[in-house]
Amino acid sequence: MERGISIIGTLGILDEAANQGLIELSDAIARLQTTNFRISRRIIQSLLGEQS
């Protein structure tokens, strides 16, 4: 953390948006997977499990 800014990444931003009710995390992840964005299934399952 430099200058008071946390680094959370793309999935961190999407997770926070889902927590605030702005998006459906599963839909956002599905859309990301149609691009060249790559992430392990284990991380996806972990994030989606937290949303349940």
mmCIF file of the C-alpha atoms, coordinates in Angstrom:
data_MODEL
# 
_entry.id   MODEL 
# 
loop_
_atom_site.group_PDB 
_atom_site.id 
_atom_site.type_symbol 
_atom_site.label_atom_id 
_atom_site.label_alt_id 
_atom_site.label_comp_id 
_atom_site.label_asym_id 
_atom_site.label_entity_id 
_atom_site.label_seq_id 
_atom_site.pdbx_PDB_ins_code 
_atom_site.Cartn_x 
_atom_site.Cartn_y 
_atom_site.Cartn_z 
_atom_site.occupancy 
_atom_site.B_iso_or_equiv 
_atom_site.pdbx_formal_charge 
_atom_site.auth_seq_id 
_atom_site.auth_comp_id 
_atom_site.auth_asym_id 
_atom_site.auth_atom_id 
_atom_site.pdbx_PDB_model_num 
ATOM 1  C CA . MET A 1 1  ? 0.000   0.000   0.000   1.00 0.00 ? 1  MET A CA 1 
ATOM 2  C CA . GLU A 1 2  ? 1.524   3.245   -1.141  1.00 0.00 ? 2  GLU A CA 1 
ATOM 3  C CA . ARG A 1 3  ? -0.070  6.635   -0.568  1.00 0.00 ? 3  ARG A CA 1 
ATOM 4  C CA . GLY A 1 4  ? -3.002  4.986   1.167   1.00 0.00 ? 4  GLY A CA 1 
ATOM 5  C CA . ILE A 1 5  ? -4.163  3.094   -1.920  1.00 0.00 ? 5  ILE A CA 1 
ATOM 6  C CA . SER A 1 6  ? -4.751  -0.639  -1.585  1.00 0.00 ? 6  SER A CA 1 
ATOM 7  C CA . ILE A 1 7  ? -4.017  -2.875  -4.553  1.00 0.00 ? 7  ILE A CA 1 
ATOM 8  C CA . ILE A 1 8  ? -6.856  -5.364  -4.950  1.00 0.00 ? 8  ILE A CA 1 
ATOM 9  C CA . GLY A 1 9  ? -6.947  -6.279  -8.644  1.00 0.00 ? 9  GLY A CA 1 
ATOM 10 C CA . THR A 1 10 ? -9.777  -6.910  -11.045 1.00 0.00 ? 10 THR A CA 1 
ATOM 11 C CA . LEU A 1 11 ? -11.463 -9.648  -9.045  1.00 0.00 ? 11 LEU A CA 1 
ATOM 12 C CA . GLY A 1 12 ? -11.157 -7.619  -5.861  1.00 0.00 ? 12 GLY A CA 1 
ATOM 13 C CA . ILE A 1 13 ? -12.988 -4.733  -7.502  1.00 0.00 ? 13 ILE A CA 1 
ATOM 14 C CA . LEU A 1 14 ? -15.685 -7.045  -8.852  1.00 0.00 ? 14 LEU A CA 1 
ATOM 15 C CA . ASP A 1 15 ? -16.056 -8.719  -5.456  1.00 0.00 ? 15 ASP A CA 1 
ATOM 16 C CA . GLU A 1 16 ? -16.510 -5.347  -3.755  1.00 0.00 ? 16 GLU A CA 1 
ATOM 17 C CA . ALA A 1 17 ? -19.065 -4.271  -6.369  1.00 0.00 ? 17 ALA A CA 1 
ATOM 18 C CA . ALA A 1 18 ? -20.977 -7.511  -5.784  1.00 0.00 ? 18 ALA A CA 1 
ATOM 19 C CA . ASN A 1 19 ? -20.865 -6.966  -2.010  1.00 0.00 ? 19 ASN A CA 1 
ATOM 20 C CA . GLN A 1 20 ? -22.445 -3.555  -2.569  1.00 0.00 ? 20 GLN A CA 1 
ATOM 21 C CA . GLY A 1 21 ? -25.173 -5.075  -4.754  1.00 0.00 ? 21 GLY A CA 1 
ATOM 22 C CA . LEU A 1 22 ? -23.979 -3.352  -7.910  1.00 0.00 ? 22 LEU A CA 1 
ATOM 23 C CA . ILE A 1 23 ? -23.303 -6.492  -9.972  1.00 0.00 ? 23 ILE A CA 1 
ATOM 24 C CA . GLU A 1 24 ? -23.769 -10.248 -9.938  1.00 0.00 ? 24 GLU A CA 1 
ATOM 25 C CA . LEU A 1 25 ? -20.279 -11.652 -9.389  1.00 0.00 ? 25 LEU A CA 1 
ATOM 26 C CA . SER A 1 26 ? -20.961 -14.926 -11.194 1.00 0.00 ? 26 SER A CA 1 
ATOM 27 C CA . ASP A 1 27 ? -22.173 -13.051 -14.286 1.00 0.00 ? 27 ASP A CA 1 
ATOM 28 C CA . ALA A 1 28 ? -19.151 -10.745 -14.266 1.00 0.00 ? 28 ALA A CA 1 
ATOM 29 C CA . ILE A 1 29 ? -16.743 -13.676 -13.942 1.00 0.00 ? 29 ILE A CA 1 
ATOM 30 C CA . ALA A 1 30 ? -18.512 -15.532 -16.761 1.00 0.00 ? 30 ALA A CA 1 
ATOM 31 C CA . ARG A 1 31 ? -18.110 -12.490 -19.006 1.00 0.00 ? 31 ARG A CA 1 
ATOM 32 C CA . LEU A 1 32 ? -14.428 -12.169 -18.081 1.00 0.00 ? 32 LEU A CA 1 
ATOM 33 C CA . GLN A 1 33 ? -13.873 -15.798 -19.021 1.00 0.00 ? 33 GLN A CA 1 
ATOM 34 C CA . THR A 1 34 ? -14.957 -15.038 -22.588 1.00 0.00 ? 34 THR A CA 1 
ATOM 35 C CA . THR A 1 35 ? -11.933 -12.733 -22.905 1.00 0.00 ? 35 THR A CA 1 
ATOM 36 C CA . ASN A 1 36 ? -8.216  -13.385 -22.541 1.00 0.00 ? 36 ASN A CA 1 
ATOM 37 C CA . PHE A 1 37 ? -8.485  -12.880 -18.746 1.00 0.00 ? 37 PHE A CA 1 
ATOM 38 C CA . ARG A 1 38 ? -7.111  -15.944 -16.969 1.00 0.00 ? 38 ARG A CA 1 
ATOM 39 C CA . ILE A 1 39 ? -7.656  -17.033 -13.387 1.00 0.00 ? 39 ILE A CA 1 
ATOM 40 C CA . SER A 1 40 ? -7.564  -20.403 -11.673 1.00 0.00 ? 40 SER A CA 1 
ATOM 41 C CA . ARG A 1 41 ? -10.803 -22.292 -11.070 1.00 0.00 ? 41 ARG A CA 1 
ATOM 42 C CA . ARG A 1 42 ? -9.879  -22.568 -7.414  1.00 0.00 ? 42 ARG A CA 1 
ATOM 43 C CA . ILE A 1 43 ? -9.893  -18.789 -6.990  1.00 0.00 ? 43 ILE A CA 1 
ATOM 44 C CA . ILE A 1 44 ? -13.176 -18.470 -8.856  1.00 0.00 ? 44 ILE A CA 1 
ATOM 45 C CA . GLN A 1 45 ? -14.777 -21.187 -6.727  1.00 0.00 ? 45 GLN A CA 1 
ATOM 46 C CA . SER A 1 46 ? -13.484 -19.508 -3.576  1.00 0.00 ? 46 SER A CA 1 
ATOM 47 C CA . LEU A 1 47 ? -14.919 -16.125 -4.565  1.00 0.00 ? 47 LEU A CA 1 
ATOM 48 C CA . LEU A 1 48 ? -18.259 -17.533 -5.617  1.00 0.00 ? 48 LEU A CA 1 
ATOM 49 C CA . GLY A 1 49 ? -18.437 -19.612 -2.432  1.00 0.00 ? 49 GLY A CA 1 
ATOM 50 C CA . GLU A 1 50 ? -18.035 -16.463 -0.359  1.00 0.00 ? 50 GLU A CA 1 
ATOM 51 C CA . GLN A 1 51 ? -20.980 -14.870 -2.174  1.00 0.00 ? 51 GLN A CA 1 
ATOM 52 C CA . SER A 1 52 ? -23.389 -17.689 -1.254  1.00 0.00 ? 52 SER A CA 1 
# 
